């Protein structure tokens, strides 16, 4: 009898299994649940699954990759992408970490300065980058006109020389996104217990000592996750390059994101454009895997 009772408990009936699988919803409640979830499923399929699937289908043509690798602009675009990631992301996050310590100070004027500092991130990105483009114009731009008015000398050709143009793009990118990451690191600093700093003050630690032995070790995981996330976002950044330098001069500042748009729309070859974007996957996939592993381990919390 004990065996039959155990088997009866362990093997629920088929309707009971369906009820558990459906979360306990039956009849009209189940139909209402389907009605509410259907629009979200439709939007997901239409705007996520279909574009991604169609893009992967376009990027599966081997001939497009042969044409892409034969394009003389592609090697410089790959190099520019690596420079953009290495210099832009690391310099931006390092400055954000330092500035977050400055905004930890008390005083109403610090809060006011923080509010002004956040404005570049709060304003729309495209008009900001267009404004930077016109400010850097070599003939009638604001910066070169100011240099002429003050020193009676011509300013540098900011957007007419490849190195200066790439530097201008990185500057505009950092100017736009530095406030956002500064606020992230400021929140991380505020989560550190004040007792640790008080104990360090008792031991005679200096400001640099507190940063090296308390702040940075406790924020190292947060800094790493922010670096991975910023690399992923920056790899697909199109606006900074397109609206500041336009890929010029002579196509010398293109990155993979802008090169893909150029090939797809300006040259009228969507398959080649998608191949340019897909060629970034060997760098993107490891970054996503590392980010998901860090997040799954819960190592971001202080």
C-alpha positions in Angstrom: 0.0 0.0 0.0 2.9 2.3 0.7 4.3 1.7 -2.7 1.0 2.5 -4.4 0.6 5.7 -2.4 4.0 6.9 -3.2 3.5 6.2 -6.9 0.2 8.1 -6.8 1.8 11.2 -5.3 4.8 11.1 -7.7 2.8 10.7 -10.8 0.2 13.5 -11.1 -2.5 13.2 -13.7 -2.1 14.8 -17.1 -4.6 17.7 -16.4 -2.7 18.5 -13.3 0.6 18.7 -15.2 -1.0 21.0 -17.8 -2.3 23.2 -15.0 1.2 23.4 -13.4 2.8 24.1 -16.8 0.3 26.9 -17.4 1.0 28.5 -14.1 -2.4 27.6 -12.7 -4.4 29.5 -15.3 -7.5 27.8 -16.7 -10.3 28.8 -19.0 -11.0 32.5 -19.4 -7.9 33.6 -17.4 -5.7 31.6 -19.7 -7.2 33.3 -22.8 -6.8 36.7 -21.2 -3.1 35.9 -20.5 -2.6 34.9 -24.1 -4.3 38.1 -25.3 -2.1 40.3 -23.2 1.2 38.6 -24.1 0.4 38.3 -27.9 1.3 42.0 -28.7 4.6 41.7 -27.0 5.5 38.5 -28.7 4.5 40.1 -32.1 6.7 43.1 -31.4 9.6 41.0 -30.4 9.3 38.8 -33.5 8.8 41.8 -35.8 11.5 44.2 -34.5 14.1 41.7 -33.0 13.9 38.3 -34.5 13.2 39.3 -38.0 15.8 42.1 -38.3 18.5 39.9 -36.7 17.6 36.9 -38.8 17.4 38.9 -42.0 20.7 40.6 -41.2 22.4 37.3 -40.6 21.0 36.0 -43.9 22.4 39.0 -45.7 25.8 38.5 -44.0 26.1 34.8 -44.9 27.2 35.5 -48.5 30.9 34.5 -48.8 31.4 36.7 -51.9 30.5 39.8 -49.9 33.4 39.0 -47.5 35.8 38.6 -50.4 34.8 42.1 -51.7 35.0 43.5 -48.2 38.5 42.3 -47.6 39.6 43.6 -51.0 38.3 47.1 -50.1 41.3 49.3 -49.3 39.1 51.2 -46.7 38.5 48.1 -44.6 41.9 47.7 -43.0 42.0 51.3 -41.9 38.4 50.9 -40.6 39.5 47.9 -38.5 42.5 49.9 -37.1 40.3 52.9 -36.4 37.8 50.7 -34.6 40.6 49.3 -32.3 42.0 52.8 -31.7 38.5 54.1 -30.9 37.9 51.3 -28.4 41.3 51.4 -26.8 41.7 55.1 -26.4 38.1 56.3 -26.2 36.8 53.7 -23.7 39.8 53.5 -21.4 40.4 57.3 -21.3 36.7 57.9 -20.7 36.4 55.5 -17.9 39.6 56.5 -16.2 38.5 60.2 -16.2 35.1 59.2 -15.0 36.6 57.3 -12.0 38.7 60.3 -11.1 35.9 62.8 -11.5 33.6 60.7 -9.4 36.0 61.2 -6.5 35.8 64.9 -7.0 32.0 65.0 -6.9 32.1 63.1 -3.6 32.9 66.3 -1.9 30.3 68.1 0.2 28.8 71.4 -0.6 26.0 72.9 -2.6 28.4 74.2 -5.3 29.6 70.7 -5.9 26.0 69.5 -6.5 25.4 72.5 -8.8 28.6 71.7 -10.8 27.5 68.1 -11.1 24.2 69.2 -12.5 26.0 71.3 -15.2 28.5 68.4 -15.8 25.6 66.0 -16.6 24.2 68.3 -19.3 26.3 67.0 -22.3 24.9 63.5 -21.6 21.3 64.8 -21.1 21.1 66.7 -24.4 20.4 64.7 -27.7 23.5 63.2 -29.2 23.1 63.9 -32.9 22.7 67.7 -32.5 25.7 67.7 -30.2 27.9 65.9 -32.6 26.8 68.2 -35.5 27.6 71.2 -33.3 31.1 69.8 -32.7 31.5 69.3 -36.4 30.8 72.9 -37.2 32.9 74.2 -34.3 35.9 72.3 -35.7 35.4 73.6 -39.2 38.8 74.9 -40.4 37.5 78.1 -42.2 34.6 79.5 -40.1 34.5 77.2 -37.1 34.2 78.7 -33.6 37.5 77.3 -32.4 39.7 78.5 -35.3 37.9 81.9 -35.3 38.7 82.3 -31.6 42.3 81.3 -32.2 42.5 83.9 -35.0 40.9 86.6 -32.8 43.2 86.0 -29.9 46.6 85.1 -31.5 46.2 86.3 -35.2 47.1 82.8 -36.5 45.4 80.0 -38.3 44.0 77.1 -36.3 44.8 73.5 -37.0 42.9 71.6 -39.8 40.8 69.6 -37.3 38.8 67.7 -39.8 41.1 67.9 -42.8 43.9 65.7 -41.4 43.3 62.1 -40.5 45.0 62.0 -37.1 43.3 65.3 -35.9 40.0 64.1 -37.3 40.2 60.8 -35.4 41.2 62.7 -32.3 38.2 65.0 -32.7 35.9 62.0 -32.9 37.3 60.5 -29.7 37.0 63.9 -28.0 33.4 64.2 -29.0 32.7 60.7 -27.9 34.3 61.2 -24.5 32.6 64.6 -24.0 29.2 63.0 -24.7 29.5 59.9 -22.5 31.9 60.9 -19.7 29.1 62.3 -17.5 27.1 59.1 -17.6 29.9 56.9 -16.4 30.9 59.4 -13.9 27.5 59.1 -12.3 27.8 55.3 -12.3 31.1 55.4 -10.5 29.8 58.1 -8.1 27.1 55.7 -7.1 29.7 53.0 -6.6 31.8 55.2 -4.4 28.7 56.1 -2.3 28.1 52.4 -1.6 31.5 52.0 0.1 31.2 52.1 3.9 32.5 55.3 5.4 34.0 53.4 8.3 36.7 52.1 6.0 37.9 55.6 5.2 37.7 56.7 8.8 39.8 53.7 9.8 42.3 54.6 7.1 42.5 58.2 8.3 43.3 56.9 11.8 46.1 54.8 10.3 47.4 58.0 8.6 46.6 57.0 5.0 46.8 59.8 2.4 44.3 60.4 -0.4 46.3 58.3 -2.8 46.6 55.6 -0.2 42.9 55.5 0.4 42.3 55.3 -3.3 44.8 52.5 -4.0 43.9 50.3 -0.9 40.2 51.0 -0.4 38.4 52.7 -3.3 39.9 50.9 -6.3 39.9 47.3 -4.9 36.3 47.6 -3.9 35.3 49.1 -7.3 37.5 46.9 -9.4 34.6 44.6 -10.4 32.3 47.5 -11.2 35.1 49.1 -13.3 35.6 45.8 -15.2 31.9 45.4 -15.9 31.6 49.0 -17.0 34.6 48.6 -19.3 33.0 45.5 -21.0 29.7 47.1 -21.4 31.2 50.3 -22.8 33.3 48.3 -25.3 30.1 46.6 -26.5 28.2 49.8 -26.9 31.2 51.7 -28.5 31.8 48.9 -31.0 28.4 49.7 -32.6 28.7 53.5 -32.2 27.8 55.2 -35.4 26.8 58.7 -34.5 30.2 59.9 -33.2 32.1 59.2 -36.4 29.4 60.0 -38.9 28.3 63.4 -37.6 31.7 64.7 -36.5 34.1 63.6 -39.3 31.8 61.8 -41.7 34.5 59.2 -42.2 36.8 61.7 -43.8 39.1 63.1 -44.8 39.4 60.7 -47.8 37.5 57.9 -45.9 40.4 57.7 -43.3 38.3 57.8 -40.1 35.7 55.2 -40.9 35.0 52.5 -38.2 33.2 49.2 -38.9 29.8 50.7 -37.9 30.1 53.6 -40.3 31.7 51.5 -43.0 28.8 49.1 -42.9 26.3 52.0 -43.4 28.5 53.4 -46.3 28.6 50.1 -48.1 24.9 49.4 -47.6 23.5 52.8 -48.5 26.1 54.9 -50.3 27.5 52.0 -52.4 24.1 50.3 -52.6 25.4 46.9 -51.5 23.5 45.7 -48.4 25.2 42.3 -48.3 28.7 43.9 -48.2 27.5 46.4 -45.5 26.2 43.6 -43.4 29.5 41.7 -43.9 31.3 44.7 -42.5 29.2 44.7 -39.4 29.4 40.9 -39.0 33.2 41.1 -39.2 33.1 42.6 -35.7 31.6 39.5 -34.2 34.9 37.9 -33.3 35.5 40.8 -31.0 31.9 41.3 -29.9 31.1 37.7 -28.9 34.0 37.3 -26.4 33.0 40.6 -24.8 29.4 39.5 -24.4 30.5 36.2 -22.9 32.8 37.8 -20.4 30.1 40.4 -19.4 27.5 37.7 -18.9 29.9 35.6 -16.8 30.7 38.5 -14.6 27.0 39.4 -14.1 26.0 35.8 -13.5 28.6 35.5 -10.7 27.2 38.6 -8.9 30.7 40.1 -8.7 29.5 43.6 -9.5 28.1 44.3 -6.1 30.3 46.2 -3.6 
